[in-house]
């Protein structure tokens, strides 16, 4: 059965390049296994439908709505203006502002694609107006958008938490430090590039301007604190925090900034349901595929083979990193994550690797995968927004890739970077 | 689009918005009752989850209609119009096959669950599962429409490939 499932997985992977929807290919692969092994077909609708019967996973559509509302509420340019006032005076100032803006936006949005398409549009427009070329603007936008799902809230972490049965709250909190480190690493890289290429800078506008920008963005800046604070204090579960955050974003958009009206709501909700449908189609069919992978005993076989190779957690993490980086290049991040979790997580737990640290490594790897060619969703979206050819943008992003890989290496060799905050806040698990 | 399809699409949109709002209200009211009024609800968690099942499938239909389901387009992007039409045919056939499978087994699981009660709600589990065959029909019809369009493009680009 193991060999059969490996064959099916291989065929599934190759079939993806002939252009079917990822979900349909996953569903058909699951069906093939079920039919050949002779498991009753009723398991198919059961696994598929019941994957959505999950209260933690419900946080996903709510956070998607929050991001959509925030993007329509005029919050993106308020945040970018504030970031410009804070770091715009440095050389390559708008690149730095781009990163700072992404960090702030990361605290209220959970998807790198949403960051690149929403905030990214504002950022790239502003950068082009100041004479940056499309590649420079697009590259830093794409690279900094990957911070979005590392700093809470985070769609990939919700899905990881549900699929790997790990605490979503702990994963969220564990992402704060690595997310900030990513920003620092990117800013160091920007500084090097800015000096070499003599990128433009703004004069320091003075504390008065900074104060004005801060006041204009104040309610938006408070959103991450509301969210993270609510979850840290244990008042809300992530799902409940998401619902509260939606209400906050709606009040901001409808009454405080008044950038949209109640009449826009059906469209926003419909877009949210559509995006959730895309995500859930993957989650649901992957749940069927995950069931097949487990029945076929792939985790045990693969785990046994791996532990015969190495019993050193660090070597295992190194292998996982290389595997995920390669897979991330050729696969869509979410689908890759869902298929690989049942295979890679059990051996990690058996080797005594902290599940939270492993989750962060997993998610960061696949986020890096979203900005690597040939299959990189964020790169793809950003290329469209910045109106530059995909491959030229991919080349311009390479320096930032190194910065992100450095952070990945750090959280791999030093568990405390990811485990310190959750242990401190939520107690030793 | 014929008027009938447009009305069906409108109805699906309305239902999608209704289930999403219902799901959101369940979670929000749950927070308010538990922390605000200290009177926790017994049914909100369960109802929110079932509405999410429906919402996920409705989103699936809408994404199928808007062609926003994810696929890997590295290879097809490098093809000519005729090659892309072939890829579109393959994609549509895969979607039709999977929709067929979901419809067939979804219908069976719905019938088996018609007399199985939910925990704290008034309807049976069959109502939760009913969206599976329904969504499969809608997604299947969209995919058939895509198949016809792809075949037309294929013959329009006819002659030597």
Interface residues (C-beta under 8 A of the other chain):
Chain A: X16 X17 X18 X19 X20 X21 X22 X23 X24 X25 X27 X28 X31 X41 X42 X44 X45 X46 X48 X49 X50 X52 X53 X54 X55 X57 X58 X61 X62 X65 X235 X236 X239 X240 X242 X243 X244 X246 X247 X266 X269 X270 X272 X273 X274 X275 X276 X277 X278 X280 X281 X282 X284 X285 X330 X331 X332 X334 X335 X374 X375 X377
Chain B: X13 X16 X17 X20 X21 X23 X24 X27 X28 X30 X31 X35 X45 X48 X49 X50 X52 X53 X55 X56 X57 X58 X59 X60 X61 X62 X63 X66 X68 X69 X70 X71 X72 X73 X74 X75 X76 X87 X88 X90 X91 X94 X95 X97 X98 X101 X102 X104 X105 X106 X108 X109 X112 X128 X129 X131 X132
